[in-house]
Amino acid sequence: MKKKTGRKHRETVEKIIHLILSTGDEELLFLQQEEFTKTAGIAYEQLIEIFKMEQGIDIATFITREICHRAAFILDRDPGISISLLATHLGYENPVILEGAFLDYFLVTPERYRQLRHNGRFYGHCSHGEFK
């Protein structure tokens, strides 16, 4: 459950979210603690605590969800892309890892998502809220 923190902490979390959202597809999986602490200007241990209080999830989960959203966007834009190429584009050496994360988040595999979207039967809901 989210617990709201002060304005300064919200601004810190917003900086981290901006860093995550502005990082390219190929690099997102490889963001390092140093990049977070440099952006936030605080110790990593403190940052992860603040982030979880503000967002209700940890930074790694936030990144994984962002990767899943990007994967869905790419599948929508390029329905013919192979899952292996999609996984490589998103920084995964093994497509099974992307498939597992996607399944955990959207409750369908990337291939099933593609089929449902193609048939107009995926209505945009995932296990953690509405798909946007």
N, C-alpha and C positions, 0 to 999 in steps of 0.2 A: 504494500500500500504506500502511495506517495505521501510524504510528509513535506510540506512547504518550508523552505528556508528563507533567509533574508535576501534582499535585493542583490547584494554583492555576490552571493552564492548563485542566484539565478543567472546573473550576468556571466559568471564563470562557466556555468553549464552551457549557456547559449554560445559562448566562444568555442567550446568543445564540440557542440553539435555542428556549428558552422565549419569547423575543421573537418569533421567527418563528412558532411554533405558536400564540401568543396573538393574533397580528395577524389582523384580519378578512379575509375573502375578497377584498373589493374593494381593500383597501390593501396586501396582501401583495406584489404586484408592484412597489410603489412605495416600499418601505423604502429609506431613504437611509443613506449612510455615517455621517452624523452620529448617527443613531439607534443604529447598531452601536457606534460609539466611545463614546458616552455610556453605553450599557448595559455595555460591557466595561471602560471606564475605561482603555483603552490605545489607541495609535495604530492606525489602520486597517491599515496595512501589517503590523504585528506580529500583529494579529488574524487577518488572512487566512492568514498562515503557520501560526499555532497551530491555527486551525480545520481547515485542510487536513491537518495532522499528526494531529489527533485523529479526524477524520471520514473522511479519505481522499478527500474531495471538497471543492471550494470552496463558498463561501457561496451564490453564484448557482446552482450546480447543486443544492444542498440546497433552495433556495427553489423552483426549477423542479420538483423531485420532489414537494415538498409541494403545489404547485399541481396537479400531475397526480393526486395522491391525493385532493385535494379535488374535482377534476373527476369522478373515478371515483365518489366518494361521492355527489355530486349526481346523477350519471346513475343510480346505483342507487336513490336515493331518489325521483327524479322522471324516470322513463324517457322522458316525453314532451317534456322541455325541448329546445329547439332548440340546436344546437351554437353558433350565433351568440349566443343569449342567454346560454348557459353561458360563452362566452368573455368577453362583456361583464361578466357577474357577477364573473369572476375578474380583471378589469382589462385585458383585451386588446381593443384597438380592432379588430383583424383576427382572425377565428376561425382563419385558416390558421396563425397563429403558435402558438396553443394546440394545434391538430391536429398540428403538427410536433413540438412538445415531447411530447405524449401518445404519438405514434407512436415517437419515440426511446426513451421510457421503457418503455411497455407493449408495444411492437412491434405495436400495432394502433391504428387511428384511434379517436377517441371514438365515432363512429358504429358501427364494427365491434365495439368493446367492448360497446356497448349491445346489439347484436344477439346477441353471444355470451352475455352475461349473461342476456338474456331467454330464450335457448334452453338455459340451464344448461351452456354449453360453455366458458365462460371459467373456468379453474381457479385463477386467482389468481397466476400467475407473470408476472414482467416481465423485462426485459433485465438488471436490476440486483439480482435477488433476489426473494424472495417478496413478493407483494402482500399488504398487511395492511389 
